[in-house]
Amino acid sequence: MTVSEVTRRNIIDLLRIEQVQWNGRLSEIDFLSRLFDLEGLHSTDHRFSTVEGDINQHRVMNNDWDDDWIYSDSRFNILRGNEDVFLRFLCEMVHPVVRTDAVEVSKLVRLFNDHLVADGWEIVEKTKISERSVFAARRRLTGPALSLKSAKIVATKMSADYLSQQITRMESAIESDPELAIGTAKELIETCCKTILSERGKSLAGKPDIPELTKATLKELELVPDGIPDAVRGRDVIKRLLSNLGTIGNGLAELRGLYGTGHGKHGKASGLSPRHAKLAVGASTTLATFLFETHMDKKK
């Protein structure tokens, strides 16, 4: 188990102390049906064939099971089973279908993460349904976390909803789908450049590729290496950094073509690991943040 029994018990104890109803506004059967095949789990009561009969008898008809019976039922094995079962259980507890109170959801997610951090896990927003957050579990980020946070802040200030979606998609895919993260990292740069150029009233003919978009954006923001006056202190260093900055988009486009989503590959092609995805995501969000902040600063 990568999520220890100690962590699980700590979370469950706090849920009991706070008197959190694990199934939210759903019936217990409806909630558990979202996670488990109830027809495939046996009954411990000879009168029934499946666990659904047990739940109906002992929680609906007689109500002689404790409210927290789920935590100790070995058929679901939430306390000692695979971490995937436990983490999906937590995520389902804060799903918009299960809970509607945004304040309660935020509080529960913080509670979960305060304890999951000890085992290197966290619950994060994966997507949205009707403007409400849907969560998923992932290994805690160690590399691009800071740049992702900065990029999110910038996207919020720019009211760039699609940009925010791309950042969230990358964040969720780094561990589970590195190829998607790499593909989205390249798309992030495209979105970033197109948004900046559009807001500044600039357009490029045809269907410009990443190198063209990046070059045009750097030029529009007066960040091209040749535009640095000779009198500026550290001129040579700044020129080198800007020159390297302009190649990030090119590199991501090449990497995406080789390993990312969006291009067909032969059946035996092997993908890259999460650490390579972190490199791509970290580079793209760093570039996007720098470009957007420069754009916003010049608007002032």
C-alpha positions as CSV (number, residue, x, y, z in Angstrom):
1,M,0.0,0.0,0.0
2,T,1.4,3.4,-1.0
3,V,-1.3,5.1,1.1
4,S,-0.6,3.6,4.6
5,E,-3.2,2.3,7.0
6,V,-2.1,5.0,9.4
7,T,-3.0,7.7,6.9
8,R,-6.3,6.0,6.1
9,R,-7.3,5.6,9.8
10,N,-6.4,9.3,10.4
11,I,-8.6,10.4,7.6
12,I,-11.5,8.1,8.6
13,D,-11.2,9.2,12.3
14,L,-11.5,12.8,11.3
15,L,-14.5,12.0,9.1
16,R,-16.1,10.4,12.1
17,I,-15.3,13.3,14.4
18,E,-16.7,15.8,11.9
19,Q,-19.7,13.5,11.4
20,V,-19.3,13.5,7.6
21,Q,-21.9,11.3,5.9
22,W,-19.7,9.5,3.3
23,N,-22.4,9.0,0.8
24,G,-23.5,12.7,0.8
25,R,-26.9,13.2,-0.7
26,L,-27.0,9.9,-2.5
27,S,-28.3,6.6,-1.0
28,E,-25.5,4.3,0.1
29,I,-26.3,1.9,-2.7
30,D,-26.3,4.6,-5.4
31,F,-23.0,6.0,-4.0
32,L,-21.3,2.6,-3.9
33,S,-22.6,1.7,-7.3
34,R,-20.5,4.5,-8.7
35,L,-17.3,2.7,-7.5
36,F,-18.1,-1.0,-7.2
37,D,-19.9,-3.8,-9.0
38,L,-22.4,-4.5,-6.3
39,E,-23.8,-7.5,-8.2
40,G,-20.4,-9.1,-8.0
41,L,-20.0,-8.8,-4.3
42,H,-21.4,-11.6,-2.2
43,S,-23.9,-11.3,0.6
44,T,-23.1,-12.3,4.2
45,D,-26.8,-12.9,4.9
46,H,-28.2,-16.2,3.6
47,R,-31.4,-14.5,2.6
48,F,-29.7,-12.5,-0.1
49,S,-27.3,-13.2,-3.0
50,T,-25.4,-9.9,-3.2
51,V,-24.2,-7.1,-1.0
52,E,-26.9,-4.9,-2.3
53,G,-29.5,-7.1,-0.5
54,D,-27.4,-6.7,2.7
55,I,-27.3,-3.0,2.5
56,N,-31.0,-2.6,1.8
57,Q,-31.9,-5.0,4.7
58,H,-29.5,-3.6,7.3
59,R,-29.4,0.1,6.4
60,V,-32.8,0.8,4.9
61,M,-35.2,-1.7,6.4
62,N,-33.8,-2.4,9.8
63,N,-31.0,0.2,10.1
64,D,-29.1,-2.0,12.5
65,W,-25.6,-1.3,10.9
66,D,-23.5,1.5,12.1
67,D,-23.4,4.6,9.9
68,D,-19.7,4.0,9.3
69,W,-20.0,0.3,8.5
70,I,-18.4,0.8,5.1
71,Y,-14.9,1.4,6.6
72,S,-14.8,-2.0,8.2
73,D,-16.5,-4.1,5.6
74,S,-13.9,-6.4,4.1
75,R,-15.8,-6.7,0.8
76,F,-14.9,-3.1,0.0
77,N,-11.6,-3.2,1.8
78,I,-11.3,0.5,2.0
79,L,-9.0,0.5,5.0
80,R,-6.5,-2.1,3.8
81,G,-7.0,-2.6,0.1
82,N,-5.3,-1.2,-2.9
83,E,-4.7,2.6,-2.6
84,D,-6.7,3.1,-5.8
85,V,-9.9,2.0,-4.1
86,F,-9.3,4.3,-1.1
87,L,-8.4,7.3,-3.2
88,R,-11.3,6.9,-5.6
89,F,-13.6,6.6,-2.5
90,L,-12.3,10.0,-1.3
91,C,-12.7,11.6,-4.7
92,E,-16.2,10.3,-5.0
93,M,-17.1,11.8,-1.6
94,V,-16.4,15.3,-3.0
95,H,-18.0,14.7,-6.5
96,P,-20.6,17.4,-7.5
97,V,-23.2,14.7,-7.8
98,V,-22.5,13.6,-4.2
99,R,-22.0,17.0,-2.5
100,T,-23.3,20.4,-3.5
101,D,-21.8,22.6,-0.7
102,A,-18.6,24.1,-2.2
103,V,-17.4,25.2,1.3
104,E,-17.8,21.6,2.6
105,V,-16.1,20.2,-0.5
106,S,-13.1,22.5,-0.1
107,K,-12.8,21.7,3.6
108,L,-12.9,17.9,2.9
109,V,-10.3,18.2,0.2
110,R,-8.0,20.1,2.6
111,L,-8.5,17.5,5.2
112,F,-7.7,14.7,2.8
113,N,-4.5,16.4,1.5
114,D,-3.3,17.3,5.0
115,H,-2.9,13.6,5.6
116,L,-2.2,12.2,2.1
117,V,0.9,14.4,1.9
118,A,2.7,12.0,4.2
119,D,2.5,9.3,1.6
120,G,3.2,11.5,-1.4
121,W,-0.4,11.8,-2.7
122,E,-2.9,14.6,-3.2
123,I,-6.5,15.2,-4.4
124,V,-6.6,17.8,-7.1
125,E,-9.2,19.2,-9.6
126,K,-9.2,17.2,-12.8
127,T,-12.1,18.9,-14.7
128,K,-15.4,20.6,-14.1
129,I,-19.0,19.7,-14.5
130,S,-21.5,22.6,-14.5
131,E,-18.9,24.9,-13.1
132,R,-18.2,22.5,-10.2
133,S,-14.9,20.8,-9.6
134,V,-14.4,17.1,-10.2
135,F,-11.4,15.7,-8.4
136,A,-8.8,12.9,-9.0
137,A,-5.9,11.6,-7.0
138,R,-2.3,11.9,-8.2
139,R,1.3,11.6,-6.9
140,R,2.4,15.0,-5.6
141,L,4.3,17.1,-8.1
142,T,7.9,17.8,-7.2
143,G,9.1,19.6,-10.4
144,P,6.7,21.9,-12.2
145,A,4.4,22.6,-9.3
146,L,5.5,26.2,-8.8
147,S,5.4,27.1,-12.5
148,L,1.9,25.5,-12.7
149,K,0.7,27.6,-9.8
150,S,2.0,30.7,-11.4
151,A,0.5,29.9,-14.7
152,K,-2.9,29.3,-13.1
153,I,-2.7,32.7,-11.5
154,V,-1.9,34.4,-14.8
155,A,-4.7,32.5,-16.6
156,T,-7.2,33.7,-13.9
157,K,-6.1,37.3,-14.3
158,M,-6.4,37.0,-18.1
159,S,-9.8,35.4,-17.8
160,A,-8.4,32.8,-20.2
161,D,-10.7,29.8,-19.5
162,Y,-9.3,27.6,-22.2
163,L,-5.8,28.3,-21.0
164,S,-6.9,27.3,-17.4
165,Q,-8.3,24.0,-18.8
166,Q,-5.0,23.2,-20.5
167,I,-3.1,23.8,-17.3
168,T,-5.5,21.6,-15.3
169,R,-5.3,18.9,-18.0
170,M,-1.5,18.9,-17.9
171,E,-1.4,18.9,-14.1
172,S,-3.7,15.8,-14.0
173,A,-1.9,13.9,-16.8
174,I,1.7,14.2,-15.7
175,E,1.7,10.9,-13.8
176,S,-1.2,9.1,-15.4
177,D,-0.7,10.0,-19.1
178,P,2.7,11.6,-19.8
179,E,2.0,11.7,-23.5
180,L,-1.2,13.8,-23.0
181,A,0.8,16.1,-20.7
182,I,3.5,16.6,-23.4
183,G,0.9,17.2,-26.1
184,T,-0.9,19.7,-24.0
185,A,2.3,21.5,-23.1
186,K,2.9,22.3,-26.8
187,E,-0.8,23.4,-27.1
188,L,-0.3,25.7,-24.1
189,I,2.4,27.7,-25.9
190,E,0.1,27.9,-29.0
191,T,-2.8,29.2,-26.9
192,C,-0.5,31.6,-25.0
193,C,0.9,33.2,-28.2
194,K,-2.4,33.4,-30.0
195,T,-4.1,35.0,-27.0
196,I,-1.4,37.6,-26.6
197,L,-1.2,38.4,-30.3
198,S,-5.0,38.7,-30.5
199,E,-5.2,41.0,-27.5
200,R,-2.6,43.2,-29.1
201,G,-4.4,43.3,-32.4
202,K,-1.9,41.2,-34.3
203,S,-2.7,38.3,-36.6
204,L,-0.6,35.9,-38.7
205,A,-1.7,34.7,-42.2
206,G,-2.5,31.1,-42.8
207,K,-1.9,28.5,-40.1
208,P,1.3,29.6,-38.3
209,D,3.3,26.9,-36.5
210,I,4.9,27.1,-33.1
211,P,8.2,28.7,-34.3
212,E,6.3,31.4,-36.2
213,L,3.9,32.1,-33.3
214,T,6.7,32.2,-30.7
215,K,8.9,34.5,-32.9
216,A,5.9,36.9,-33.6
217,T,5.0,37.0,-29.9
218,L,8.6,37.8,-28.8
219,K,8.8,40.5,-31.4
220,E,5.5,42.0,-30.4
221,L,6.6,42.1,-26.8
222,E,9.9,43.5,-27.8
223,L,11.7,40.5,-26.4
224,V,13.7,39.5,-29.4
225,P,17.5,39.3,-28.7
226,D,18.4,41.9,-31.3
227,G,16.1,44.4,-29.6
228,I,18.2,44.6,-26.4
229,P,20.2,47.9,-26.4
230,D,23.9,47.7,-26.1
231,A,23.8,49.9,-23.0
232,V,21.7,47.5,-20.9
233,R,23.8,45.8,-18.2
234,G,24.0,42.1,-18.7
235,R,23.1,42.5,-22.4
236,D,24.9,39.4,-23.5
237,V,23.3,37.2,-20.8
238,I,19.8,38.6,-21.5
239,K,20.3,37.9,-25.3
240,R,21.3,34.3,-24.6
241,L,18.3,33.8,-22.3
242,L,15.9,35.2,-24.8
243,S,17.4,33.2,-27.6
244,N,16.9,30.0,-25.5
245,L,13.5,31.1,-24.5
246,G,12.4,31.2,-28.1
247,T,13.5,27.6,-28.7
248,I,11.3,26.2,-26.0
249,G,8.2,26.2,-28.2
250,N,10.2,24.6,-31.0
251,G,11.5,21.8,-28.7
252,L,8.0,21.1,-27.4
253,A,6.6,20.8,-30.9
254,E,9.3,18.3,-31.8
255,L,8.8,16.3,-28.6
256,R,5.1,16.3,-29.1
257,G,5.6,15.0,-32.6
258,L,7.8,12.2,-31.4
259,Y,6.0,11.1,-28.2
260,G,3.0,13.3,-27.4
261,T,-0.7,13.0,-28.4
262,G,-1.8,14.2,-31.7
263,H,0.3,12.1,-34.0
264,G,0.0,8.4,-34.9
265,K,2.9,6.1,-34.0
266,H,3.7,2.5,-34.8
267,G,2.2,-0.1,-32.5
268,K,5.5,-0.9,-30.7
269,A,6.4,2.7,-29.9
270,S,7.3,3.4,-26.3
271,G,6.3,6.5,-24.5
272,L,8.2,8.7,-22.1
273,S,8.0,8.7,-18.3
274,P,6.4,11.2,-15.9
275,R,9.8,12.9,-15.3
276,H,10.0,13.8,-19.0
277,A,6.4,15.1,-18.9
278,K,7.4,17.2,-15.9
279,L,10.2,18.7,-18.0
280,A,7.9,19.6,-20.8
281,V,5.2,20.9,-18.5
282,G,7.7,22.9,-16.5
283,A,9.2,24.5,-19.6
284,S,5.9,25.4,-21.2
285,T,4.4,26.9,-18.1
286,T,7.5,28.9,-17.3
287,L,7.5,30.3,-20.9
288,A,3.7,31.0,-20.8
289,T,3.9,32.7,-17.5
290,F,6.8,34.9,-18.6
291,L,5.1,35.9,-21.8
292,F,1.8,36.7,-20.2
293,E,3.3,38.7,-17.4
294,T,5.3,40.7,-19.9
295,H,2.2,41.3,-21.9
296,M,0.2,42.4,-18.9
297,D,3.1,44.6,-17.7
298,K,3.4,46.4,-21.0
299,K,-0.4,46.9,-21.1
300,K,-0.1,48.9,-17.9
